[in-house]
């Protein structure tokens, strides 16, 4: 498959991918903030604890060059229409400095590996309608258009 614009453009050795722990709160806060979701270190700590306490969720960090530079969060859920488990990527972020080096692809491969290991029949994600570059990247990584997502806000989130 020709990946063109979304082929890795730099040299990034395979990153060290590992499950997040409470000591990573500062890095998670910075990554979420870079993603456009401002987050304090205390909030990140609570979110990490919530995810690690739930065996149906995972938060994976990518470390390269001695620092955390990306994350992917996963949520395994039972999907009634198919009668099976699906795995949803709820967050994927790579620091701006490491974008284009293949780290996003490594995180997506790890998400797929964990989804398969967890018995999921499919891997899905949502992306803001305005993020055309992200949509093209996901398609280049083997994702296809799914359904439209509608949201009704029930509070501040």
FIKOL-81523 format. One record per atom (N, C-alpha, C): x, y, z; chain; atom name; residue number from 1. Coordinates in Angstrom, 2 decimals. Atoms other than C-alpha are relative to their C-alpha. Layout:
<recs>
REC       c1       c2       c3  ch  at    i
REC        X        Y        Z   A  CA  NUM
...
</recs>
This chain:
<recs>
REC       c1       c2       c3  ch  at    i
REC     0.84    -1.17     0.00   A   N    1
REC     0.00     0.00     0.00   A  CA    1
REC     0.88     1.23     0.00   A   C    1
REC    -0.75    -1.24     0.08   A   N    2
REC     1.35     3.41    -0.94   A  CA    2
REC    -0.51     0.95     1.08   A   C    2
REC     0.42    -0.85    -1.10   A   N    3
REC     1.31     5.65     2.13   A  CA    3
REC     0.29     1.47    -0.28   A   C    3
REC    -0.26    -1.37     0.43   A   N    4
REC     2.67     8.78     0.43   A  CA    4
REC     0.30     0.95     1.13   A   C    4
REC    -0.18    -1.09    -0.97   A   N    5
REC     2.33    11.83     2.63   A  CA    5
REC     0.11    -0.52     1.43   A   C    5
REC     0.03     0.48    -1.38   A   N    6
REC     1.81     9.70     5.73   A  CA    6
REC     1.00    -1.11     0.28   A   C    6
REC    -1.10     0.91    -0.29   A   N    7
REC     4.84     7.46     5.38   A  CA    7
REC     0.92     0.69     1.00   A   C    7
REC    -0.92    -0.64    -0.95   A   N    8
REC     7.30     8.05     8.25   A  CA    8
REC     1.07     0.79    -0.75   A   C    8
REC    -0.93    -0.89     0.68   A   N    9
REC     9.57    10.94     7.32   A  CA    9
REC     1.35     0.12     0.72   A   C    9
REC    -1.24    -0.14    -0.73   A   N   10
REC    12.29    10.64     9.93   A  CA   10
REC     0.40    -1.32     0.63   A   C   10
REC    -0.47     1.20    -0.66   A   N   11
REC    14.27     8.14    11.91   A  CA   11
REC    -0.42     0.02     1.46   A   C   11
REC     0.40     0.18    -1.39   A   N   12
REC    12.60     7.07    15.12   A  CA   12
REC     0.10    -1.50     0.26   A   C   12
REC    -0.06     1.43    -0.30   A   N   13
REC    13.72     3.74    16.50   A  CA   13
REC    -1.28    -0.42     0.70   A   C   13
REC     1.19     0.47    -0.70   A   N   14
REC    10.99     1.57    17.89   A  CA   14
REC    -0.02     0.59     1.40   A   C   14
REC     0.15    -0.62    -1.32   A   N   15
REC     9.72     3.38    20.93   A  CA   15
REC    -0.24    -1.09     1.04   A   C   15
REC     0.32     0.86    -1.14   A   N   16
REC     9.47     1.75    24.33   A  CA   16
REC    -1.46     0.26     0.33   A   C   16
REC     1.42    -0.12    -0.28   A   N   17
REC     5.74     1.13    24.76   A  CA   17
REC    -0.31    -0.73     1.29   A   C   17
REC     0.33     0.62    -1.29   A   N   18
REC     4.44     0.48    28.24   A  CA   18
REC    -1.28     0.59     0.55   A   C   18
REC     1.21    -0.45    -0.67   A   N   19
REC     1.33     0.77    30.37   A  CA   19
REC     0.34     1.16     0.93   A   C   19
REC    -0.21    -1.17    -0.86   A   N   20
REC     1.03     4.12    32.14   A  CA   20
REC    -0.21    -0.37     1.46   A   C   20
REC     0.16     0.15    -1.45   A   N   21
REC     1.34     4.34    35.92   A  CA   21
REC    -0.10     1.40     0.60   A   C   21
REC     0.17    -1.32    -0.63   A   N   22
REC     0.71     7.16    38.42   A  CA   22
REC     1.22     0.92    -0.13   A   C   22
REC    -1.17    -0.87     0.10   A   N   23
REC     4.30     8.39    38.10   A  CA   23
REC     0.07     0.74    -1.34   A   C   23
REC     0.01    -0.61     1.32   A   N   24
REC     3.48     9.36    34.49   A  CA   24
REC    -0.99     1.16    -0.10   A   C   24
REC     1.07    -1.01     0.05   A   N   25
REC     0.86    11.97    35.45   A  CA   25
REC     0.44     1.28    -0.69   A   C   25
REC    -0.44    -1.25     0.63   A   N   26
REC     2.97    14.95    34.36   A  CA   26
REC     0.07    -0.15    -1.52   A   C   26
REC    -0.08     0.23     1.45   A   N   27
REC     3.63    13.43    30.92   A  CA   27
REC    -1.39    -0.14    -0.62   A   C   27
REC     1.36     0.17     0.52   A   N   28
REC    -0.01    12.42    30.45   A  CA   28
REC    -0.70     1.35    -0.05   A   C   28
REC     0.61    -1.33    -0.01   A   N   29
REC    -1.16    15.92    31.44   A  CA   29
REC     0.51     0.83    -1.18   A   C   29
REC    -0.59    -0.77     1.10   A   N   30
REC     1.23    17.47    28.90   A  CA   30
REC    -0.52    -0.50    -1.35   A   C   30
REC     0.46     0.56     1.27   A   N   31
REC     0.16    15.10    26.11   A  CA   31
REC    -1.47     0.32    -0.24   A   C   31
REC     1.41    -0.33     0.17   A   N   32
REC    -3.56    15.62    26.72   A  CA   32
REC    -0.18     1.48    -0.30   A   C   32
REC     0.07    -1.44     0.27   A   N   33
REC    -3.02    19.37    26.79   A  CA   33
REC     0.41     0.30    -1.43   A   C   33
REC    -0.44    -0.19     1.38   A   N   34
REC    -1.14    19.17    23.50   A  CA   34
REC    -1.07    -0.45    -0.98   A   C   34
REC     1.08     0.53     0.82   A   N   35
REC    -4.07    17.20    22.10   A  CA   35
REC    -1.18     0.97    -0.06   A   C   35
REC     1.10    -0.97    -0.01   A   N   36
REC    -6.34    20.15    22.93   A  CA   36
REC    -0.96    -0.20     1.14   A   C   36
REC     0.82     0.26    -1.17   A   N   37
REC    -7.74    18.86    26.22   A  CA   37
REC     0.80     0.37     1.24   A   C   37
REC    -0.81    -0.44    -1.15   A   N   38
REC    -6.14    20.95    28.99   A  CA   38
REC    -0.25    -0.89     1.21   A   C   38
REC     0.07     0.97    -1.09   A   N   39
REC    -5.36    18.72    31.94   A  CA   39
REC     1.10     0.31     1.00   A   C   39
REC    -1.00    -0.21    -1.05   A   N   40
REC    -3.63    19.35    35.27   A  CA   40
REC     0.66    -1.34     0.35   A   C   40
REC    -0.68     1.23    -0.43   A   N   41
REC    -1.19    16.85    36.74   A  CA   41
REC    -0.90    -0.79     0.95   A   C   41
REC     0.92     0.70    -0.92   A   N   42
REC    -3.71    16.05    39.51   A  CA   42
REC    -1.12    -0.70    -0.76   A   C   42
REC     1.04     0.63     0.82   A   N   43
REC    -6.43    15.41    36.92   A  CA   43
REC     0.55    -1.21    -0.74   A   C   43
REC    -0.61     1.12     0.72   A   N   44
REC    -4.08    13.21    34.91   A  CA   44
REC     0.23    -1.18     0.94   A   C   44
REC    -0.21     1.07    -0.98   A   N   45
REC    -3.21    11.23    38.04   A  CA   45
REC    -1.31    -0.75     0.26   A   C   45
REC     1.30     0.63    -0.25   A   N   46
REC    -6.91    10.59    38.71   A  CA   46
REC    -0.45    -0.81    -1.21   A   C   46
REC     0.39     0.73     1.22   A   N   47
REC    -7.50     9.57    35.09   A  CA   47
REC     0.81    -1.28    -0.16   A   C   47
REC    -0.84     1.21     0.07   A   N   48
REC    -4.56     7.15    35.13   A  CA   48
REC    -0.50    -1.03     0.99   A   C   48
REC     0.50     0.94    -1.02   A   N   49
REC    -5.85     5.60    38.35   A  CA   49
REC    -1.32    -0.61    -0.40   A   C   49
REC     1.29     0.51     0.45   A   N   50
REC    -9.34     5.27    36.90   A  CA   50
REC     0.18    -1.06    -1.08   A   C   50
REC    -0.22     0.95     1.09   A   N   51
REC    -8.05     3.53    33.78   A  CA   51
REC     0.68    -1.27     0.51   A   C   51
REC    -0.73     1.18    -0.46   A   N   52
REC    -5.62     1.21    35.58   A  CA   52
REC    -0.84    -0.86     0.94   A   C   52
REC     0.88     0.77    -0.88   A   N   53
REC    -8.37     0.16    38.01   A  CA   53
REC    -1.05    -0.78    -0.79   A   C   53
REC     1.02     0.62     0.84   A   N   54
REC   -10.54    -0.99    35.08   A  CA   54
REC     0.68    -0.96    -0.98   A   C   54
REC    -0.67     0.97     0.87   A   N   55
REC    -9.47    -4.20    33.36   A  CA   55
REC    -0.52     0.02    -1.44   A   C   55
REC     0.52    -0.15     1.36   A   N   56
REC   -11.47    -3.16    30.27   A  CA   56
REC     0.57     1.24    -0.68   A   C   56
REC    -0.62    -1.18     0.58   A   N   57
REC    -9.29    -0.10    29.64   A  CA   57
REC     1.51    -0.12     0.11   A   C   57
REC    -1.46    -0.02    -0.03   A   N   58
REC    -5.64     0.55    28.92   A  CA   58
REC     0.49     1.37    -0.44   A   C   58
REC    -0.66    -1.24     0.40   A   N   59
REC    -3.37     3.57    28.64   A  CA   59
REC     1.46    -0.34    -0.23   A   C   59
REC    -1.34     0.38     0.40   A   N   60
REC    -0.13     2.98    26.76   A  CA   60
REC     0.79     1.26    -0.35   A   C   60
REC    -0.90    -1.12     0.28   A   N   61
REC     2.75     5.45    26.70   A  CA   61
REC     1.13    -0.45    -0.90   A   C   61
REC    -1.16     0.25     0.86   A   N   62
REC     5.49     5.67    24.09   A  CA   62
REC     1.13     0.89     0.48   A   C   62
REC    -1.18    -0.73    -0.45   A   N   63
REC     8.94     6.67    25.27   A  CA   63
REC     1.09    -0.16    -1.04   A   C   63
REC    -1.09     0.03     0.97   A   N   64
REC    11.72     7.59    22.86   A  CA   64
REC     0.95     1.13     0.34   A   C   64
REC    -0.99    -1.03    -0.30   A   N   65
REC    14.94     9.48    23.36   A  CA   65
REC    -0.03     0.44     1.45   A   C   65
REC     0.00    -0.31    -1.42   A   N   66
REC    14.52     9.34    27.12   A  CA   66
REC    -1.21     0.75     0.51   A   C   66
REC     1.18    -0.71    -0.50   A   N   67
REC    11.11    10.99    27.26   A  CA   67
REC    -1.27    -0.55    -0.62   A   C   67
REC     1.30     0.43     0.49   A   N   68
REC     7.43    10.21    26.85   A  CA   68
REC    -0.42     0.95    -1.11   A   C   68
REC     0.34    -0.85     1.15   A   N   69
REC     6.30    11.44    23.45   A  CA   69
REC    -1.28    -0.42    -0.69   A   C   69
REC     1.28     0.37     0.59   A   N   70
REC     2.98     9.74    22.76   A  CA   70
REC    -0.79    -0.91     0.91   A   C   70
REC     0.85     0.91    -0.76   A   N   71
REC     0.05     7.82    24.15   A  CA   71
REC    -1.16    -0.46    -0.85   A   C   71
REC     1.25     0.49     0.56   A   N   72
REC    -2.91     5.73    23.13   A  CA   72
REC    -0.81    -0.59     1.16   A   C   72
REC     0.90     0.52    -1.03   A   N   73
REC    -5.91     4.96    25.34   A  CA   73
REC    -1.03    -0.90    -0.66   A   C   73
REC     0.90     1.01     0.55   A   N   74
REC    -8.14     1.93    24.76   A  CA   74
REC    -1.13    -0.30     0.97   A   C   74
REC     1.17     0.38    -0.78   A   N   75
REC   -11.61     0.98    25.93   A  CA   75
REC    -0.65    -1.20    -0.69   A   C   75
REC     0.63     1.21     0.51   A   N   76
REC   -12.94    -2.56    25.43   A  CA   76
REC    -1.45    -0.02     0.45   A   C   76
REC     1.42     0.01    -0.36   A   N   77
REC   -16.71    -2.80    25.29   A  CA   77
REC    -0.74    -1.05    -0.80   A   C   77
REC     0.86     0.96     0.70   A   N   78
REC   -19.37    -5.29    24.40   A  CA   78
REC    -0.84     0.78    -1.00   A   C   78
REC     0.73    -0.68     1.06   A   N   79
REC   -20.97    -4.31    21.10   A  CA   79
REC    -1.20    -0.85    -0.39   A   C   79
REC     1.22     0.77     0.16   A   N   80
REC   -24.56    -5.54    21.02   A  CA   80
REC    -0.33    -0.36    -1.45   A   C   80
REC     0.40     0.37     1.36   A   N   81
REC   -25.21    -5.33    17.24   A  CA   81
REC     0.79    -1.17    -0.58   A   C   81
REC    -0.82     1.11     0.51   A   N   82
REC   -22.33    -7.74    16.51   A  CA   82
REC     0.11    -1.15     1.00   A   C   82
REC    -0.09     1.05    -1.02   A   N   83
REC   -22.56    -9.71    19.75   A  CA   83
REC     1.43    -0.35     0.35   A   C   83
REC    -1.40     0.25    -0.27   A   N   84
REC   -18.85    -9.33    20.36   A  CA   84
REC     0.64     1.23     0.63   A   C   84
REC    -0.73    -1.11    -0.59   A   N   85
REC   -16.21    -7.09    21.90   A  CA   85
REC     0.60     0.87    -1.10   A   C   85
REC    -0.70    -0.94     0.87   A   N   86
REC   -14.96    -3.99    20.14   A  CA   86
REC     0.95     0.80     0.87   A   C   86
REC    -0.98    -0.80    -0.72   A   N   87
REC   -11.96    -1.93    21.15   A  CA   87
REC     0.00     1.39    -0.61   A   C   87
REC     0.03    -1.38     0.48   A   N   88
REC   -12.23     1.84    20.88   A  CA   88
REC     1.25     0.73     0.48   A   C   88
REC    -1.10    -0.90    -0.35   A   N   89
REC    -9.22     4.14    20.79   A  CA   89
REC    -0.66     1.30     0.44   A   C   89
REC     0.63    -1.21    -0.52   A   N   90
REC   -10.34     7.01    23.00   A  CA   90
REC     0.94     1.20    -0.02   A   C   90
REC    -0.97    -1.09     0.14   A   N   91
REC    -7.15     9.06    22.68   A  CA   91
REC     1.24    -0.54    -0.70   A   C   91
REC    -1.28     0.29     0.66   A   N   92
REC    -4.10     9.04    20.42   A  CA   92
REC     0.67     1.34    -0.21   A   C   92
REC    -0.73    -1.25     0.16   A   N   93
REC    -1.51    11.78    20.61   A  CA   93
REC     1.49    -0.28    -0.06   A   C   93
REC    -1.46     0.03     0.14   A   N   94
REC     2.10    12.20    19.53   A  CA   94
REC     0.46     1.45     0.08   A   C   94
REC    -0.49    -1.38    -0.10   A   N   95
REC     4.11    15.28    20.46   A  CA   95
REC     0.34     0.52    -1.39   A   C   95
REC    -0.23    -0.62     1.31   A   N   96
REC     4.53    17.70    17.60   A  CA   96
REC     1.40    -0.30    -0.51   A   C   96
REC    -1.39     0.22     0.41   A   N   97
REC     8.31    17.18    17.57   A  CA   97
REC     0.21    -1.40    -0.58   A   C   97
REC    -0.17     1.38     0.48   A   N   98
REC     7.90    13.42    16.93   A  CA   98
REC    -0.97    -0.38    -1.10   A   C   98
REC     0.94     0.33     1.06   A   N   99
REC     5.10    13.59    14.39   A  CA   99
REC     0.75    -0.18    -1.31   A   C   99
REC    -0.63     0.28     1.28   A   N  100
REC     6.04    12.15    11.04   A  CA  100
REC     1.16    -0.98     0.08   A   C  100
REC    -1.13     0.93    -0.19   A   N  101
REC     8.59     9.72    12.50   A  CA  101
REC    -0.45    -1.46     0.16   A   C  101
REC     0.49     1.37    -0.11   A   N  102
REC     6.36     6.63    12.65   A  CA  102
REC    -0.54    -0.37     1.36   A   C  102
REC     0.45     0.33    -1.35   A   N  103
REC     5.41     6.85    16.31   A  CA  103
REC    -1.50    -0.25     0.05   A   C  103
REC     1.44     0.23     0.05   A   N  104
REC     1.68     7.17    15.58   A  CA  104
REC    -0.33    -1.39    -0.51   A   C  104
REC     0.19     1.35     0.53   A   N  105
REC     1.90     4.00    13.51   A  CA  105
REC     0.34    -1.07     1.05   A   C  105
REC    -0.37     0.97    -1.04   A   N  106
REC     3.69     2.19    16.35   A  CA  106
REC    -1.10    -0.09     1.05   A   C  106
REC     1.08     0.00    -1.00   A   N  107
REC     0.96     3.24    18.78   A  CA  107
REC    -1.24    -0.70    -0.53   A   C  107
REC     1.15     0.69     0.58   A   N  108
REC    -1.77     2.08    16.40   A  CA  108
REC     0.24    -1.50    -0.11   A   C  108
REC    -0.31     1.43     0.04   A   N  109
REC     0.00    -1.26    15.91   A  CA  109
REC    -0.13    -0.63     1.38   A   C  109
REC     0.13     0.51    -1.37   A   N  110
REC     0.19    -1.67    19.69   A  CA  110
REC    -1.47    -0.08     0.40   A   C  110
REC     1.43     0.04    -0.28   A   N  111
REC    -3.50    -0.80    19.97   A  CA  111
REC    -0.63    -1.22    -0.65   A   C  111
REC     0.54     1.17     0.70   A   N  112
REC    -4.30    -3.45    17.36   A  CA  112
REC     0.44    -1.30     0.67   A   C  112
REC    -0.50     1.20    -0.68   A   N  113
REC    -2.10    -6.02    19.12   A  CA  113
REC    -0.79    -0.26     1.28   A   C  113
REC     0.74     0.15    -1.26   A   N  114
REC    -3.81    -5.38    22.45   A  CA  114
REC    -1.47    -0.31    -0.25   A   C  114
REC     1.40     0.29     0.33   A   N  115
REC    -7.26    -5.39    20.83   A  CA  115
REC    -0.18    -1.46    -0.37   A   C  115
REC     0.07     1.42     0.39   A   N  116
REC    -6.61    -8.79    19.24   A  CA  116
REC     0.18    -0.90     1.23   A   C  116
REC    -0.27     0.80    -1.19   A   N  117
REC    -5.16   -10.16    22.48   A  CA  117
REC    -1.20     0.02     0.95   A   C  117
REC     1.17    -0.14    -0.86   A   N  118
REC    -8.23    -8.87    24.34   A  CA  118
REC    -1.27    -0.58    -0.60   A   C  118
REC     1.15     0.66     0.60   A   N  119
REC   -10.56   -10.71    21.96   A  CA  119
REC    -0.92     0.92    -0.78   A   C  119
REC     0.85    -0.92     0.73   A   N  120
REC   -11.90    -7.67    20.15   A  CA  120
REC    -0.12    -0.41    -1.47   A   C  120
REC     0.24     0.33     1.40   A   N  121
REC   -13.45    -8.25    16.74   A  CA  121
REC     0.35     1.16    -0.91   A   C  121
REC    -0.37    -1.16     0.81   A   N  122
REC   -12.64    -4.74    15.60   A  CA  122
REC     0.58     1.09     0.88   A   C  122
REC    -0.63    -1.14    -0.66   A   N  123
REC   -10.73    -1.60    16.48   A  CA  123
REC    -0.60     1.25    -0.65   A   C  123
REC     0.63    -1.19     0.54   A   N  124
REC   -12.42     1.77    16.10   A  CA  124
REC     0.50     1.24     0.72   A   C  124
REC    -0.34    -1.27    -0.63   A   N  125
REC   -11.77     5.42    16.81   A  CA  125
REC    -0.90     1.07    -0.58   A   C  125
REC     0.73    -1.15     0.52   A   N  126
REC   -13.48     8.74    16.41   A  CA  126
REC     0.99     1.14    -0.12   A   C  126
REC    -0.89    -1.13     0.24   A   N  127
REC   -11.91    11.92    15.14   A  CA  127
REC    -0.88     1.19    -0.38   A   C  127
REC     0.77    -1.20     0.28   A   N  128
REC   -13.22    15.46    15.02   A  CA  128
REC    -0.15     0.23    -1.49   A   C  128
REC     0.28    -0.16     1.43   A   N  129
REC   -14.83    16.31    11.68   A  CA  129
REC     0.94     0.99    -0.68   A   C  129
REC    -0.89    -1.01     0.58   A   N  130
REC   -12.39    19.20    11.19   A  CA  130
REC     1.43    -0.51    -0.19   A   C  130
REC    -1.38     0.49     0.02   A   N  131
REC    -9.25    17.01    11.46   A  CA  131
REC     0.30    -0.81    -1.26   A   C  131
REC    -0.18     0.68     1.28   A   N  132
REC    -8.79    16.17     7.78   A  CA  132
REC     1.34    -0.73    -0.08   A   C  132
REC    -1.29     0.68     0.03   A   N  133
REC    -5.07    15.36     8.17   A  CA  133
REC    -0.02    -1.29     0.81   A   C  133
REC     0.11     1.21    -0.83   A   N  134
REC    -5.84    12.91    10.98   A  CA  134
REC    -0.80    -1.07    -0.74   A   C  134
REC     0.83     0.97     0.73   A   N  135
REC    -8.54    11.26     8.85   A  CA  135
REC     0.82    -0.68    -1.09   A   C  135
REC    -0.84     0.58     1.05   A   N  136
REC    -6.10    10.78     5.97   A  CA  136
REC     1.04    -0.94     0.60   A   C  136
REC    -0.98     0.86    -0.67   A   N  137
REC    -3.52     9.35     8.40   A  CA  137
REC    -0.65    -1.33     0.39   A   C  137
REC     0.67     1.24    -0.42   A   N  138
REC    -6.02     6.84     9.82   A  CA  138
REC    -0.31    -0.89    -1.20   A   C  138
REC     0.26     0.79     1.21   A   N  139
REC    -7.02     5.76     6.31   A  CA  139
REC     1.28    -0.64    -0.51   A   C  139
REC    -1.29     0.54     0.44   A   N  140
REC    -3.34     5.32     5.40   A  CA  140
REC     0.45    -1.15     0.90   A   C  140
REC    -0.35     1.07    -0.95   A   N  141
REC    -3.06     3.06     8.48   A  CA  141
REC    -1.00    -1.15    -0.03   A   C  141
REC     0.90     1.13     0.17   A   N  142
REC    -5.86     0.77     7.33   A  CA  142
REC    -1.39     0.18     0.58   A   C  142
REC     1.35    -0.25    -0.50   A   N  143
REC    -8.90     2.35     8.97   A  CA  143
REC    -0.87     0.48    -1.15   A   C  143
REC     0.92    -0.47     1.03   A   N  144
REC   -11.98     3.01     6.86   A  CA  144
REC    -1.08     0.86     0.66   A   C  144
REC     1.09    -0.83    -0.53   A   N  145
REC   -14.83     5.46     7.21   A  CA  145
REC    -1.04    -0.89     0.66   A   C  145
REC     1.05     0.72    -0.71   A   N  146
REC   -17.38     4.30     9.72   A  CA  146
REC    -1.29     0.78    -0.07   A   C  146
REC     1.26    -0.71    -0.07   A   N  147
REC   -20.63     5.81    10.79   A  CA  147
REC     0.21     1.39     0.56   A   C  147
REC    -0.05    -1.32    -0.62   A   N  148
REC   -21.37     9.36    11.82   A  CA  148
REC    -0.22    -0.15     1.49   A   C  148
REC     0.15     0.02    -1.45   A   N  149
REC   -21.15    10.07    15.51   A  CA  149
REC    -0.76     1.25     0.40   A   C  149
REC     0.79    -1.11    -0.50   A   N  150
REC   -23.73    12.26    17.18   A  CA  150
REC     0.19     0.09     1.50   A   C  150
REC    -0.26    -0.20    -1.42   A   N  151
REC   -23.21    13.76    20.61   A  CA  151
REC    -1.05     0.94     0.58   A   C  151
REC     0.84    -0.89    -0.78   A   N  152
REC   -25.61    15.25    23.13   A  CA  152
REC     0.69     0.21     1.32   A   C  152
REC    -0.74    -0.31    -1.22   A   N  153
REC   -23.75    16.97    25.92   A  CA  153
REC    -0.94     0.01     1.20   A   C  153
REC     0.80     0.10    -1.21   A   N  154
REC   -25.09    16.19    29.38   A  CA  154
REC     0.62     0.79     1.15   A   C  154
REC    -0.70    -0.80    -0.99   A   N  155
REC   -22.82    18.61    31.20   A  CA  155
REC     1.09     0.77    -0.69   A   C  155
REC    -1.10    -0.81     0.53   A   N  156
REC   -19.54    20.40    30.69   A  CA  156
REC     0.91    -0.77    -0.96   A   C  156
REC    -0.93     0.80     0.81   A   N  157
REC   -17.74    17.51    28.93   A  CA  157
REC    -0.40    -0.04    -1.46   A   C  157
</recs>
